[in-house]
Amino acid sequence: MSGGFEELDTRSKTERLAELAEQAKSCSACSLSRTRTNVVFGVGNPEAPLVIIGEGPGQNEDSTGIPFVGRSGILLDECLKVCGITRKHIYICNVIRCRACQYEAGRLQNRPPTAEEAKACQPWLEQTLQIIRPLVILCLGSPSANAIIHRNFRMSQERGQWYESKYARHTMASWHPAYILRMEGEAYSNAKNDLINDIEQARKRVILARKEPPKTSLFDE
């Protein structure tokens, strides 16, 4: 169209995400493309008002191409179920789409993604959020909070607090299930309860956000 307006994309969010995921399969923006089995793009409801964002795929996710499977996924699903939520109600993805790993003792072991790897993968995350336009984002773990809320996020001090980010009006961070699984006893129970409470707060915030007037986001600028 003329007059400075872009042509309206009439495809559904499902179609647009599927095309983006297909494009990501051939991404070679960083060295993780050489060791991955699958690009782990995202899963869930493209129309979801709530998006949950983790750090990155591990071995199970790399094998299946699905985020949050294995022990971390089971724990996350348990916490979601307590709040009356299933994966069909939300969309789940990660800051990076390929497994960050290194050889130790003759086998590949998970490792935190580098800043360069996260930066290389940022366009996929931003395009995903641009399509979904969530009302609420729940970040799991500090790397996700650093990417979405603000740099140098302090999980021990800022977990459970609401922030406005450029990706959603309501954004909060909670413990990553993998972090909780490394705990035992009372510490495990407390951290799991924190995650359940934070998911419940996110669910309630969605209800409130739906009553708010629309707001221009960075995607409209």
C-alpha positions as CSV (number, residue, x, y, z in Angstrom):
1,M,0.0,0.0,0.0
2,S,1.0,3.6,-0.5
3,G,1.1,6.4,2.0
4,G,3.7,4.7,4.3
5,F,1.5,1.8,5.4
6,E,2.7,-1.7,5.2
7,E,0.6,-4.4,3.5
8,L,-1.7,-6.1,6.0
9,D,-0.7,-9.8,6.6
10,T,-3.9,-11.7,6.6
11,R,-2.4,-15.0,7.5
12,S,-3.3,-16.6,10.8
13,K,-0.8,-16.5,13.7
14,T,-0.5,-20.3,13.3
15,E,0.5,-19.9,9.7
16,R,2.9,-17.2,10.4
17,L,4.6,-19.0,13.2
18,A,4.8,-22.2,11.2
19,E,6.6,-20.3,8.4
20,L,9.0,-18.7,10.9
21,A,9.7,-22.1,12.5
22,E,10.5,-23.5,9.0
23,Q,12.9,-20.7,8.3
24,A,14.6,-21.3,11.7
25,K,15.4,-24.8,10.7
26,S,18.1,-23.6,8.3
27,C,19.5,-20.9,10.7
28,S,23.3,-20.8,10.9
29,A,23.8,-17.5,12.8
30,C,25.9,-19.1,15.5
31,S,28.0,-22.2,16.0
32,L,25.2,-24.1,17.8
33,S,23.8,-24.9,14.4
34,R,26.7,-27.4,13.9
35,T,25.9,-29.5,17.0
36,R,22.1,-29.4,17.2
37,T,19.8,-32.3,16.3
38,N,16.7,-30.1,16.0
39,V,15.8,-26.5,16.2
40,V,13.5,-26.2,19.2
41,F,11.3,-23.4,18.1
42,G,8.2,-23.4,20.3
43,V,5.0,-25.1,21.1
44,G,1.4,-24.2,22.2
45,N,-1.3,-21.9,21.3
46,P,-0.3,-19.0,19.0
47,E,-3.4,-17.1,20.2
48,A,-2.4,-17.5,23.8
49,P,-2.4,-14.3,26.0
50,L,0.4,-15.9,28.1
51,V,3.8,-16.8,26.9
52,I,6.4,-18.7,29.0
53,I,10.0,-18.3,28.0
54,G,12.9,-20.4,29.3
55,E,16.6,-20.3,28.6
56,G,17.3,-23.0,26.0
57,P,16.8,-26.6,25.0
58,G,18.6,-29.5,26.7
59,Q,19.3,-33.0,25.4
60,N,15.7,-34.1,25.5
61,E,14.5,-31.0,23.8
62,D,17.2,-31.3,21.2
63,S,16.2,-34.9,20.5
64,T,12.4,-34.2,20.2
65,G,12.3,-30.6,18.9
66,I,9.9,-29.7,21.7
67,P,10.6,-27.3,24.5
68,F,10.4,-28.4,28.2
69,V,10.2,-32.1,28.0
70,G,12.0,-34.6,30.3
71,R,12.1,-33.9,34.0
72,S,11.9,-30.1,33.7
73,G,8.9,-30.4,31.4
74,I,7.1,-32.8,33.7
75,L,7.6,-30.4,36.7
76,L,6.4,-27.5,34.7
77,D,3.3,-29.3,33.5
78,E,2.6,-30.3,37.2
79,C,2.8,-26.7,38.3
80,L,0.6,-25.5,35.4
81,K,-2.0,-28.2,36.2
82,V,-2.3,-26.9,39.8
83,C,-3.3,-23.6,38.3
84,G,-5.8,-25.1,35.8
85,I,-3.5,-24.5,32.8
86,T,-2.4,-26.9,30.1
87,R,0.0,-26.3,27.2
88,K,-3.0,-25.6,24.9
89,H,-3.7,-22.5,26.9
90,I,-0.2,-21.0,26.5
91,Y,2.8,-20.7,24.2
92,I,6.2,-21.9,25.4
93,C,9.6,-21.1,23.8
94,N,13.2,-20.3,24.8
95,V,15.6,-17.5,24.5
96,I,17.7,-19.7,22.2
97,R,16.4,-22.3,19.8
98,C,19.4,-24.7,19.7
99,R,21.0,-26.7,22.5
100,A,24.1,-25.1,24.1
101,C,26.5,-27.9,24.9
102,Q,30.1,-28.9,25.1
103,Y,32.1,-32.1,25.3
104,E,33.0,-33.2,28.8
105,A,34.2,-36.7,29.7
106,G,33.6,-37.8,26.2
107,R,30.0,-36.7,26.0
108,L,27.9,-33.6,25.3
109,Q,26.9,-31.7,28.4
110,N,24.5,-28.8,28.6
111,R,26.0,-25.4,29.3
112,P,24.6,-21.8,29.6
113,P,24.4,-20.0,26.2
114,T,26.9,-17.3,25.6
115,A,25.9,-13.7,25.1
116,E,26.8,-14.0,21.4
117,E,24.6,-17.0,21.0
118,A,21.7,-15.3,22.7
119,K,22.1,-12.3,20.5
120,A,22.3,-14.4,17.4
121,C,19.0,-16.0,18.3
122,Q,17.2,-12.8,19.5
123,P,15.6,-12.1,16.1
124,W,13.7,-15.5,16.3
125,L,12.4,-14.6,19.8
126,E,11.4,-11.1,18.8
127,Q,9.6,-12.3,15.6
128,T,7.8,-14.9,17.7
129,L,6.6,-12.4,20.2
130,Q,5.7,-10.0,17.4
131,I,3.3,-12.6,15.9
132,I,1.8,-13.7,19.2
133,R,1.6,-10.3,20.9
134,P,1.1,-11.7,24.4
135,L,-0.6,-9.8,27.2
136,V,1.6,-11.5,29.8
137,I,5.1,-13.0,29.7
138,L,6.5,-15.3,32.4
139,C,10.2,-15.7,32.2
140,L,11.7,-18.9,33.7
141,G,15.3,-18.3,34.9
142,S,17.7,-15.4,34.9
143,P,18.8,-15.7,31.3
144,S,15.2,-15.3,30.1
145,A,14.6,-12.4,32.5
146,N,17.8,-10.7,31.3
147,A,16.6,-11.0,27.7
148,I,13.0,-9.9,28.3
149,I,12.9,-7.7,31.4
150,H,16.3,-6.1,32.0
151,R,20.0,-6.9,32.0
152,N,21.6,-8.2,35.2
153,F,18.2,-9.4,36.5
154,R,18.6,-10.6,40.1
155,M,16.3,-13.6,40.5
156,S,16.7,-13.8,44.3
157,Q,15.5,-10.3,44.7
158,E,13.2,-9.6,41.7
159,R,11.4,-12.9,41.3
160,G,7.6,-12.5,41.4
161,Q,7.7,-8.7,40.7
162,W,5.8,-7.3,37.7
163,Y,7.6,-5.2,35.1
164,E,6.5,-3.6,31.9
165,S,8.8,-4.7,29.0
166,K,8.9,-3.8,25.4
167,Y,7.4,-7.2,24.6
168,A,4.4,-7.2,26.9
169,R,2.8,-4.8,29.3
170,H,3.0,-7.4,32.1
171,T,6.2,-9.4,32.6
172,M,7.4,-11.4,35.5
173,A,10.2,-13.9,36.2
174,S,10.2,-17.2,38.3
175,W,12.5,-20.1,39.0
176,H,13.4,-22.4,36.1
177,P,12.2,-26.0,36.7
178,A,15.7,-27.3,36.1
179,Y,16.9,-25.1,38.9
180,I,14.2,-26.4,41.2
181,L,15.1,-30.0,40.4
182,R,18.6,-29.4,41.7
183,M,17.2,-28.8,45.2
184,E,16.1,-31.2,47.9
185,G,13.7,-31.3,50.8
186,E,12.2,-28.0,52.1
187,A,14.2,-26.0,49.6
188,Y,12.7,-28.0,46.7
189,S,9.1,-27.6,48.1
190,N,9.5,-23.9,48.7
191,A,10.9,-23.2,45.2
192,K,8.2,-25.4,43.6
193,N,5.5,-23.5,45.5
194,D,7.0,-20.2,44.3
195,L,6.7,-21.3,40.7
196,I,3.1,-22.4,41.2
197,N,2.3,-19.1,42.9
198,D,3.9,-17.2,40.1
199,I,2.1,-19.1,37.4
200,E,-1.2,-18.4,39.3
201,Q,-0.3,-14.7,39.4
202,A,0.3,-14.7,35.7
203,R,-3.0,-16.4,35.1
204,K,-4.8,-13.7,37.2
205,R,-2.9,-11.0,35.4
206,V,-4.1,-12.2,32.1
207,I,-7.7,-11.7,33.3
208,L,-6.9,-8.2,34.3
209,A,-4.9,-7.4,31.1
210,R,-7.9,-8.4,28.9
211,K,-9.9,-5.6,30.5
212,E,-7.3,-3.0,29.7
213,P,-7.4,-0.8,26.6
214,P,-5.0,-1.8,23.8
215,K,-1.5,-0.3,24.0
216,T,0.9,0.4,21.2
217,S,4.0,-1.8,21.5
218,L,7.5,-1.6,20.0
219,F,6.1,-3.8,17.1
220,D,3.8,-0.9,16.1
221,E,6.6,1.7,16.1
